[in-house]
């Protein structure tokens, strides 16, 4: 039977409750494997594991419970080892690294901040900040929309300014998150997001962190921010 790994904790961690279950159908009991000063939170691995909603939520639930009672190094969904012995071998081989990461992440959680532009608010901001563009827009409107060439020229100018504003706002968000978080990890570029940034935050500073992000959004109405968390610190574990 192969072994499914949820995360790694220090041996002093209380571990999962006896009734906690994880991935699989039916859900499989969660247990721990001890090696030196470390514990791996595991279960038997189900056959033909797929990223179904049920199992993704089960993985997250196990890690959420573990992080509520101590530092945890969370594994991404789908981490399977050949057997218990293989898991214990990795714990022994990388014990120093795992203990250093647990010490660094103790009492901390992750928040992910995704940003998009509110198109209407952005256009208002662009026309307010660019008197020349505003004048062109008003002139076109007064002329019944303007000629095809005038419309094209205005559209190209607005696109260029919007692209510049995207860079400005992405940098503004990054600089603010660097200021208020203990560490940040920038996600891959995506056509759907202006920016996606994961933040490492002390649990005791979480309220202040959220207030700072909300204040940034209020001061920049063209920015639409989506905050997800608190989460186990996935983005800060190798």
C-alpha positions in Angstrom: 0.0 0.0 0.0 1.5 3.4 -1.0 1.4 6.3 1.4 -0.3 9.7 0.9 1.5 12.6 2.5 -0.3 15.7 3.7 2.5 17.6 5.6 5.3 17.5 8.1 5.3 18.7 11.7 7.6 18.7 14.7 7.4 15.7 16.9 5.9 17.9 19.7 2.9 18.7 17.5 -0.3 17.0 18.9 -1.0 15.5 15.5 -4.4 14.8 13.9 -7.5 13.9 16.0 -8.4 10.2 16.0 -11.5 10.8 14.0 -9.9 12.9 11.2 -10.1 11.3 7.8 -8.4 12.3 4.5 -8.6 11.6 0.8 -10.3 8.5 -0.7 -13.7 7.1 -1.1 -14.5 6.1 1.5 -12.2 8.6 3.3 -9.1 7.0 4.8 -8.0 7.5 8.4 -5.2 10.0 9.0 -2.2 8.9 11.0 1.4 10.0 11.7 4.8 8.5 11.0 7.6 9.4 13.4 11.3 9.8 12.5 13.7 11.6 14.9 12.2 15.0 15.8 9.7 15.0 13.0 6.3 13.6 12.2 4.7 13.1 8.7 0.9 13.4 8.6 -0.2 10.6 6.2 -2.9 8.1 5.3 -2.9 5.2 3.0 -3.1 6.3 -0.6 -6.3 5.5 -2.5 -6.2 3.8 -5.8 -6.4 6.1 -8.9 -6.3 9.4 -7.0 -7.7 12.3 -9.0 -8.0 16.0 -8.1 -11.7 15.8 -7.4 -13.3 18.5 -5.2 -14.0 16.0 -2.4 -10.3 14.9 -2.2 -9.0 18.5 -2.6 -11.1 19.6 0.3 -10.1 16.6 2.4 -6.4 17.5 1.8 -7.0 21.1 2.8 -9.1 20.1 5.9 -6.2 17.9 7.2 -3.7 20.7 6.8 -6.0 23.3 8.3 -6.5 21.2 11.4 -2.7 20.6 11.6 -1.8 24.3 11.2 -4.3 25.3 13.9 -2.3 23.6 16.6 1.3 24.1 15.4 3.7 24.8 12.5 3.2 22.6 9.5 5.1 22.1 6.2 2.2 21.5 3.8 2.6 19.2 0.8 0.7 20.0 -2.4 -2.2 17.8 -3.3 -1.2 14.4 -4.7 2.0 13.7 -2.8 2.4 9.9 -2.8 5.3 7.8 -1.6 5.9 4.1 -2.3 5.3 3.2 1.4 5.8 4.3 5.0 9.5 3.4 5.0 10.1 5.7 2.0 8.5 8.6 3.9 10.6 8.0 7.0 13.7 7.8 4.9 13.0 11.3 3.5 12.4 12.7 7.0 15.7 11.3 8.2 17.6 12.5 5.1 16.3 16.1 5.2 15.7 16.4 8.9 17.8 19.6 9.3 16.1 21.4 6.5 12.6 20.4 7.6 13.3 21.6 11.2 14.7 24.9 10.0 11.6 25.5 7.9 9.3 24.6 10.8 11.1 27.0 13.0 10.9 29.8 10.4 7.1 29.2 9.7 5.9 28.7 13.3 3.0 31.0 14.1 2.6 32.1 10.5 0.0 31.6 7.8 -0.3 32.4 4.1 -2.7 34.9 2.4 -3.0 35.0 -1.4 -3.9 38.4 -2.9 -5.1 38.5 -6.5 -5.7 41.8 -8.3 -7.7 42.7 -11.3 -8.8 46.1 -12.7 -12.3 47.4 -12.4 -12.7 48.5 -16.0 -15.2 51.3 -15.4 -13.2 52.7 -12.5 -9.9 52.3 -14.4 -11.3 54.2 -17.4 -12.5 57.0 -15.1 -9.1 57.1 -13.5 -7.3 57.2 -16.9 -9.5 60.0 -18.3 -9.1 62.0 -15.0 -5.3 61.7 -15.0 -4.9 62.3 -18.7 -6.5 65.7 -19.7 -5.5 65.2 -23.4 -7.3 61.9 -23.6 -10.3 63.4 -21.8 -10.4 66.2 -24.4 -10.2 63.7 -27.3 -13.0 61.7 -25.8 -15.2 64.7 -25.3 -14.5 66.0 -28.8 -15.4 62.6 -30.3 -18.6 62.5 -28.3 -19.5 66.1 -29.3 -19.0 65.0 -33.0 -21.4 62.1 -32.7 -18.7 59.6 -31.9 -16.0 60.9 -34.3 -14.6 59.5 -37.5 -13.3 55.9 -37.6 -9.7 57.2 -37.6 -10.4 59.4 -34.5 -12.0 56.5 -32.7 -9.1 54.2 -33.6 -6.6 56.9 -32.4 -8.4 57.4 -29.1 -8.7 53.6 -28.5 -5.0 53.1 -29.1 -4.0 55.9 -26.8 -6.3 54.5 -24.0 -4.9 51.0 -24.4 -1.4 52.3 -24.1 -2.2 54.2 -20.9 -4.1 51.3 -19.5 -1.2 49.0 -20.0 1.1 51.5 -18.3 -1.4 51.7 -15.4 -1.4 47.9 -15.1 2.4 48.0 -14.5 2.0 50.9 -12.0 -0.7 49.2 -10.0 0.9 45.8 -10.0 4.1 47.4 -8.6 2.1 49.4 -6.1 0.5 46.3 -4.8 3.7 44.4 -4.6 5.5 47.2 -2.7 2.6 47.4 -0.2 2.6 43.7 0.4 6.4 43.6 0.9 5.9 46.3 3.5 3.2 44.6 5.5 4.1 40.9 5.1 7.1 39.0 6.4 7.8 37.5 3.0 6.1 37.4 -0.4 6.0 35.0 -3.3 4.9 36.2 -6.7 2.8 33.8 -8.6 3.1 33.1 -12.4 1.8 35.6 -14.8 -1.8 34.9 -15.9 -4.0 36.6 -18.4 -6.8 36.6 -15.8 -4.9 38.5 -13.1 -3.1 41.8 -12.8 -1.0 40.2 -10.1 -1.2 37.1 -7.8 1.0 37.4 -4.7 1.2 35.1 -1.7 2.1 36.6 1.6 3.6 35.1 4.7 2.0 36.7 7.7 2.3 36.2 11.5 -1.0 35.0 12.9 -0.9 37.9 15.5 -0.4 40.4 12.7 -3.2 39.0 10.4 -5.7 41.7 11.3 -3.3 44.5 10.6 -2.3 42.9 7.3 -5.9 42.6 6.1 -6.5 46.2 7.2 -3.6 47.4 5.1 -4.7 45.5 2.0 -8.3 46.8 2.4 -6.9 50.4 2.8 -4.9 50.0 -0.4 -8.0 48.9 -2.3 -10.1 51.8 -0.9 -7.4 54.3 -2.0 -7.3 52.8 -5.5 -10.8 52.1 -6.6 -9.6 50.9 -10.0 -8.1 47.9 -8.2 -10.3 44.9 -7.3 -8.5 42.7 -4.7 -9.4 39.1 -3.8 -7.9 37.8 -0.6 -7.8 34.1 0.1 -6.7 32.8 3.6 -5.5 32.1 6.1 -3.9 29.1 4.5 -1.0 26.8 5.4 2.2 28.4 4.0 2.3 26.4 0.7 4.2 29.0 -1.2 7.0 29.2 1.4 7.9 25.5 1.5 10.3 23.9 -0.9 
